Each structure stands twice: as C-alpha cells, then as structure tokens.
Amino acid sequence: MADIENDTFREAVKERHGFADWASRAKAADVPPRVGFLLDRGAMTNLEFLRRDPLPGGGGFRGHRDYFQLDGGKDNVVAIELLETPSTTAAHEALVDILSHCMAMKLIPAIERGVDAGHVGFVGHGKLVDSIYFVRGSTLVRIDSVGSKPVDVGPVAQTVDRQLMGR
C-alpha cells in the first residue's frame, strides 16, 4: 500500500514540475555524460575553496560536495553538490527525489528567476535564490547557501553550468 501511495505522490510531483518536457530539453542541450568531473576552481574567481566531501555512491552514481567561501566573507559559504548519474533519465529521477522532499508543493523554474542553469532547474520562492537544483546532461547539481549569511547562488550556478557544458 505504501508503495502505491509513494508512486502516486511521485507522479504528482512530476506533473507539477513538467517532467514530461524534461527529456526534450535534454536532447536540445545535448551535453555528453561527464565522468570524474571536477570544478575548475581557477575559473571561479569569487570563490575560495574550503573542502571536498565525497557523496555516497553505488549503482553508477558518484559525486562530491565542495564548500566554497563566497566573496571572501567568512559567513558566506556555498555548498556545490555534483552527482554523476548513469544517464540523463537517472539524473531527472534524482531531481524528482529532491523535489519530492521540498516543503513547497512546487518550486519555481530557475529561468523564471533569471538563473539560466541546466536544461531543467528549480529554485525556491524566497526573494533571494539561496538554493538551486538543476540537471545538465547526466549530472545533477545542487547548490545551497550554507553559511550564517544567506547569499545569492544564481551566479555560482551559471558558472558551474558553463563548466559542465565545457565553456
């Protein structure tokens, strides 16, 4: 019974977030799968690297979470989580997992908040974009402001996305 309820809830999350259109956007973006991708820290001029933590892996999933200090402020900390998945479909399903656990029934498409990151991406409802979840190719990206002073992660997301696209 619980599986049926979970499946029904998951399908509702997909419907609210336009899941049926994600695959066509991924084809249009046409980014090859990334394996062992690491951010080019030198290209992230306003971020100072603090540390890297591995994410639990298995089943073709692997990733890490990097912590950066933004603009030299000790309270401005950003976490960038990169999860490489076996396929774009797997990355989409992993994004649905995140969306399923958000308090808001529906998050806002990132592009509607002026953040052009991923072929599909979402942000919260607050005035400040302090979290973003997006997929580019087969990589799921989650970026959160995790310091004591909330910061806008939109520009960081766009920098990460350009690196994923090889630009």
Secondary structure, DSSP 8 states (H G I E B T S, - for coil): -HHHHHHHHHHHHHHHTTGGGHHHHHHHH-----SS----GGG-TTEEEEEEEE---BTTBEEEEEEEEETT-TT-EEEEEEEE-SSHHHHHHHHHHHHHT-SSSS-EEGGGGT---SSEEEE-SSSS--EEEEEETTEEEEEEE-SSS----HHHHHHHHHHHTT-
